[in-house]
């Protein structure tokens, strides 16, 4: 597996030059990035106005999970000249941030995180009266995945409620991840999203499903259902991990083009 991960043999159709054509090039920025940001801030403001803090915090967890994946993918590219996935100039991005990550993808994933959380079945009083009341009754809320968390000797009715709440989240994860993989396959067929590893291909969608999207939806739902203080702590830990990885990758010049590290690529 390690040999396959770091191989420089490209099974796809792209070259490092094609992938880097618009990488971190300010001259490629386009005006439509402005309305995209306005749309994002509108959606966020709407959720804030409606006091859907759980949705926004869950979306932040979803987005951070994607940034984590995009960072290690950039590090793989910096070391080998071959990322696991990449985007090309054919996609017409307003700004390509990392080798497989552009501004449109970043905005899209935050909105998708909000959408994923809004699909969840929640109790009307889950947000409470104040900001700090969010999921205050998480252990007694029948629509919360943590219903009766840590409790023993549950009745058959309580077990049924708990199972239904958990399976509702699991079903959303499975369906959401499957739909996301399907869309990625379409993007790959259009040539705007490339898959460079032999094990990360449309013929092996289960790997994309497990590594690529299940963690995104799972992160969002874990944070969404926690009580407010635990939400913020969990999100803070997740953010610290992502920021630390970005700092390490940035300090090693692994967030841009391929870099020579002084050792031969593994064949």
N, C-alpha and C positions, 0 to 999 in steps of 0.2 A: 504493500500500500504506500509506504514512504517513497519507494522508487517511482511509483506511478505519479505521486503527487508532485515530485520535483523534476519529472522528465521534461526535456525541451522539445520533444517531438510533438508537433502540432497536428492533431487529427482534423482540425477544422480548415477554414479557408482564409484565415487572417494572418497577418504578420505584425510584429511589434510596431512597425512604422504605421500601419493602418490604424492600430489601436491608439497610438499616441498622436495621431494627426491633429486632434483638437484638444488634447489633454492640457487642462489648466491654462488655456490660451484666452486672455481677456478680449482679444480681438474678435472672438467668435460669439461674444455675448449679443443677445437679441432683445428687442424691446418687449417681446411678449412675456419676458420673465416678470415684468412689473405687474400685469394683470393676474399672473399666476400667484404672486405673493398676496395681492389684494384678495383674491378668492380664498386663499388659505387663511388669512387673518379674518375674513368675513365668517368662515366656518367656525373658527376658534371663538370669535366674539359671540356668535350665536349660541354656542354651547355654554359659554360663560354666562350669558344673559339668562339662559334657561337653567342655570345652576347644574349642568351636567358635568360636574368635576370628575366623576368616575370615568366618564368617556374620554376626557382630555388626558387624564393621567394614564389610562390604559393605552391611548394612542401614542403617548410619549414613550411608553415601554416598547410598543410595537416598532416605532421609528428607531429607537436606540438599538434594538436587536438587529435591525437592518444595517445600521452604521457599523456595528461590530463585524458583521459578515463582510461588508464592503472593505473594511480596513485590513482584515487578514488576507482577503483576496488581493488587495494592492501589494501587501508584503510578499505574497507568493510571486507576483509578477516582478517586483523589484529584484527578487533573488534569482529568478529563472528566465525571465523574458516571456513567460507564458502564464497568464492568469487562469483561474478556474473558469471565469466568465469575463466578458468585456463588452464595451459598447464602441461603436465606430462612428465616424463622421456621417455615415449614411443615415443615422438617426436624426440628424439636424438639431442637436441639442443647443440650448441657449448658453449652457456652460457645463463642460465636463469636469467634474471635481476629481474623481479617481478613475482608475482604468476601467472599472465596470459600473461607475456611479456618476450620474449627472444630476443637475438641479431639478429636472422634471421628475426623476425617480425619487429624490428626497421629498419633494412636496407631495407626490403621489402616495408615498408610504405613510406619511402622517395622516393624510385624509383617509386612506384605506384603514388605518388603525382606528380612527373615529368611527368609520362605517362598521367595522367588525364589532366594536363594542356596542354600538347602537342596535345591533341585531340581537343582543342578549335579552333574555326575559328578566326583568328586574321588578322589584316591589316599588310601589309609588312613593314610599317614605324612605327609600334607601339613602337619599342624600341628606335627610334630616333638615333641621331648621337653619343651622349655621354651617360654615365650611368644615369645621372640625367634627361635625356630626356624621360625616359620610360613612355609610356602612356601620354605624354604631352598633346596630343589632345584627351583626354579621353571623353570629352563631345561632340565632333564632329566626333568621330570615329564610323562608322556604325556597326562595329563588337564588340564594347565594350558595356558591360551590363549597363554602366553608361551614355550611349548616351543621350544627352540633359538632363542630371541630374539637377533637380531643376528648369528647364525651364517650363514656362506656355504657354498656347495658341499655342500648337504645331499644325502643319498642319497634315492632314490625312496621308500624306506620311511619315512625321517624326514619327508619332505614330506607323505606320506600321514597320518602321525601328527599333524603340525602342523595340517593342514587339518581333520582330524576334530575336534581339540580346539577350534579356532576356530569351526567351523561348529556345534558343539554349543552354544556360548555364543550365537551368532547366532540359532540356532533358538529358544532359550529367550527371547531378547529379542523376537523377532517374535511368538511365540505369547503371551507374557506381556503385551506391549503391546496386542495385538489383543483379548485377553480383558478387559483393563482398560478399553479404549475401549467395548467392548460393555456393560460394567457401567455406565459413565458415561452412555451413551445411555439405559439403563433408568432411572437416577436422574433424568435430565433429563425423561423422559416422565412421571415421577411428580411433577415440579414442585419437588423439593427441591434440585436443582442446575440453575441457569439458565445459559444461554449467550447472551450479550448482543451479540456481534459477528456480522455476517452471514457472515463467513468461518470462524467457530468454531461450526459447527452439525452436527447428525447427518447432514445431507446431504453434509458434507465431512469424513468421518471420517479421511481421510489426514492432515489437518493436526493433528488431535488425536493421531493415532498417532505422527507424527514429532516434534512439539514437546512433546506432553503426556506420553508414556510411554517412547518409545525411549531418551531421555536418562537416565531413572531407572534402567532395567535396565542400560544400558550403564555408567553410573557405578558401580553396585553390582558388576558383574562385573570391571570394570577394577581396582577396589580389592581385590576378593576374591582375585584371582589373583596379586597382587604379593607379593614377600617382605615380611616384617613391617615393616622400617624404611621401605621405600618406601610401604607401605600407610599408615603413620602420617603420612609427609610429604605424600602425596597427599590424605589425608583432612584434614590440617591446612590445606592450601592451599584445598581446597573450603570448609571451615568459615570460613576467613578471608574468602573472597569473599562468602559468605552473610552473615556478621556485618557486614562493611563495608557491604553493600547495606542491611541492616536499620538500621544506624546513620545512613546518609545519608537513607533514607526516613523514619526516626523524627525526625531533626533537622529535616526539612522538613514534619513533620506529615502524612506521606503514608501512615500505617498505619491511619488511622481513616476518618472521613467525608470526603466531597468537600470540597476547599478551593478558595477563589478565588485564582487565581494572577495576576490582572491582565491576562490576555490572552484574547481571544475564542476559543471552541472552534472547531476547524476543521470546516467543513461539507463 
